[in-house]
Amino acid sequence: MSHGTETRPSPQETRVLEQLRAAPPHAADPAFRARLRRDFVSGEFAERPLVVALPRRRRHRARWVVGFAAAATVAIVAAALNQAPRWTALPSAGTGTVVVNGVSLSVANTSELTRRLRPGARLLLQSSQDLDLVSSGLLAMQLSPGTEMVLPSPPGRWFGRASRASVDRGLLRVTTGRRFGGARLAIRTPEATVHVTGTTLAVIAEPTGTSVCVLEGITHVRPHRGSMTRVHPGSTCEVVRGTATSRMREMREAERPKLLDLRDRLQAVMN
Amino acid sequence: MTNQVYERAQEQGSSVLDLAGVRRRDPQALATLFEQHFDRVYGLVFRLLGDRHSAQDATQEVFLKVHRAAHTLDPSRDPEPWITTIAYNVCRDLWRSGAYRLTRQAVSIDDPEHGDASLTSRADDPEQALVAAERRGIVQKAIGALHEPLRAVVVLREYQGLSYEQIAEMTGTTPVAARKRYSRALAELGKLLEKAAI
């Protein structure tokens, strides 16, 4: 075979080439040669050790294992990073107890209270003053004395951004933080479900029905057997127990200063 | 060997290879093909892979592929480039396999068990045979230490006599790149052989 476009080798290269050419050729094992010749002529090849194929399957398996491990690691890290800040109970001036999942705790014992505040926990406030709960940057809630509710999970950073809470009786004030954007919170009362997407509002569950007072932002209220109503800032939506309709009124004057105070105070704490 | 050379050899009767018979998988034609190409294939894969076991496996793989694809052989052309390409591809596939890398880590070509079977046999002068075996071992060790693309170029060119154009076609690169690789390979080999004081 020709060497095509050639260049003259340098003296160093010539020396290397001489050494390469001086090395005698390799001869195969005669037994191997004879066996392969026989196989080749007959077309019946003996079982081959196949150093190529067998480990390939192992390599593919290893790739799968590595792939799954990497995916699991990514999932674990993403889940950890997605977690929202936990609920924290702020010090309260009142005296009394909070019953958390049937366990009665003093409102003054905020560290123990914080430890027991888990999403889905049922709370009953039996205190002389309001109790503030905060999930940093996301949500702040204020329970009035006598309120019984189920605590929502704060929305995740990237996924799991819809959460649910319920207020069986009493008054719950809610304000959302700057990291709440795009998340949804549904608060269920005996008469209706309140859909929160970024607002400051009060949900009042009374024996006669549910009232939703909105200070800012838009809130949607759907009676359990009725249609969705849009509640604008400065309005109150009332759903009377046993009915499927809602009624709009001016915002309760007593609620306005309390919601303003909640927003200003807890927004500062949250953000 | 170019086609013209091959045709001339055919005309002169220096080769009695019946390629039409190979296409039909006629045993005699296959035997002739084997005899004509075995040493060259074995020498190529041995130099590319560096140990006897891998060379035997690869050689067997090459001839299996040749047998399977015999019906596609062009009777008007020299089969050597075709067989060389098959041999190179088998070695390249082996390089890419994880098992080969493990084997390379575990096997030393200094180990006579993995070296050439003929190193200590069939020589009239035992001393001469010993010197030749040592020289061959040192050169093979140096070639084996090269990065695979460099090793391929130097082996294909020096021991198979291929042009840069043919090497480029076979290895999927350009003739200029093949020539550069060849120069780099020789430079590295020079250092390695100097270190081994051959």
Contacts between the chains, C-beta under 8 A, distances in Angstrom:
chain1	res1	chain2	res2	distance
A	1	B	1	5.4
A	1	B	2	6.6
A	1	B	160	7.6
A	1	B	161	4.7
A	1	B	162	5.6
A	1	B	163	6.3
A	1	B	166	6.6
A	2	B	2	6.6
A	2	B	163	5.4
A	3	B	157	7.6
A	3	B	161	7.6
A	3	B	163	5.0
A	3	B	164	7.4
A	4	B	163	3.4
A	4	B	164	5.3
A	4	B	165	4.8
A	4	B	166	7.5
A	4	B	175	6.9
A	5	B	163	7.9
A	5	B	164	6.6
A	5	B	165	7.8
A	5	B	175	6.9
A	5	B	179	7.9
A	7	B	179	7.3
A	9	B	186	7.5
A	12	B	186	7.7
A	12	B	187	7.5
A	12	B	190	5.5
A	13	B	183	7.3
A	13	B	186	4.6
A	13	B	187	7.8
A	13	B	190	7.5
A	15	B	190	7.0
A	16	B	186	4.9
A	16	B	189	5.0
A	16	B	190	4.6
A	16	B	193	6.5
A	17	B	158	6.9
A	17	B	186	7.1
A	19	B	139	6.4
A	19	B	189	8.0
A	19	B	193	5.5
A	19	B	198	5.7
A	20	B	139	6.0
A	20	B	143	7.9
A	20	B	154	7.5
A	20	B	158	5.3
A	20	B	159	8.0
A	20	B	189	7.2
A	21	B	158	7.1
A	22	B	135	6.4
A	22	B	139	7.9
A	23	B	135	5.5
A	23	B	136	4.7
A	23	B	138	8.0
A	23	B	139	3.9
A	23	B	140	7.2
A	24	B	132	4.9
A	24	B	135	7.4
A	24	B	136	5.5
A	25	B	39	7.3
A	25	B	43	5.2
A	25	B	159	7.9
A	26	B	42	6.8
A	26	B	43	5.3
A	26	B	46	4.4
A	26	B	47	7.2
A	26	B	55	7.7
A	26	B	116	4.8
A	26	B	118	7.5
A	26	B	136	7.1
A	26	B	140	7.8
A	27	B	39	7.4
A	27	B	42	7.9
A	27	B	116	6.6
A	27	B	117	7.2
A	27	B	118	3.9
A	27	B	122	7.7
A	28	B	38	7.3
A	28	B	39	7.5
A	28	B	42	4.6
A	28	B	55	7.6
A	28	B	56	7.3
A	28	B	59	7.3
A	28	B	117	6.9
A	28	B	118	7.8
A	29	B	52	7.2
A	29	B	56	7.3
A	29	B	117	4.0
A	29	B	118	7.9
A	30	B	117	7.9
A	32	B	56	5.4
A	32	B	117	7.9
A	33	B	38	6.3
A	33	B	42	7.8
A	36	B	34	7.7
A	36	B	38	7.5
A	36	B	59	6.7
A	36	B	60	5.8
A	36	B	63	6.0
A	37	B	31	6.8
A	37	B	34	5.2
A	37	B	35	7.7
A	37	B	38	7.3
A	39	B	60	7.7
A	39	B	63	7.6
A	40	B	30	5.9
A	40	B	31	7.9
A	40	B	34	5.1
A	40	B	63	4.8
A	40	B	66	7.7
A	40	B	67	5.9
A	41	B	27	4.8
A	41	B	30	4.9
A	41	B	31	5.0
A	41	B	34	6.9
A	42	B	27	7.2
A	43	B	25	6.3
A	43	B	30	8.0
A	43	B	67	5.8
A	45	B	60	7.0
A	45	B	64	5.3
A	45	B	67	7.6
A	48	B	57	6.8
A	48	B	60	5.7
A	48	B	61	7.0
A	48	B	64	7.4
A	49	B	53	8.0
A	49	B	57	5.6
A	50	B	57	7.2
A	51	B	53	7.7
A	51	B	54	6.4
A	51	B	57	5.0
A	51	B	94	6.8
A	51	B	97	7.3
A	51	B	99	5.6
A	51	B	100	6.7
A	51	B	103	6.9
A	52	B	57	7.5
A	52	B	61	7.0
A	52	B	90	7.7
A	52	B	93	5.7
A	52	B	94	5.4
A	52	B	97	5.3
A	52	B	99	7.5
A	52	B	100	7.7
A	54	B	99	7.0
A	55	B	97	5.5
A	55	B	98	5.4
A	55	B	99	3.0
A	55	B	100	7.9
A	55	B	102	7.6
A	56	B	97	5.9
A	56	B	98	7.8
A	56	B	99	7.8
A	58	B	98	7.2
A	58	B	99	7.5
A	59	B	97	7.2
A	59	B	98	4.5
A	59	B	99	7.9
A	62	B	98	7.7
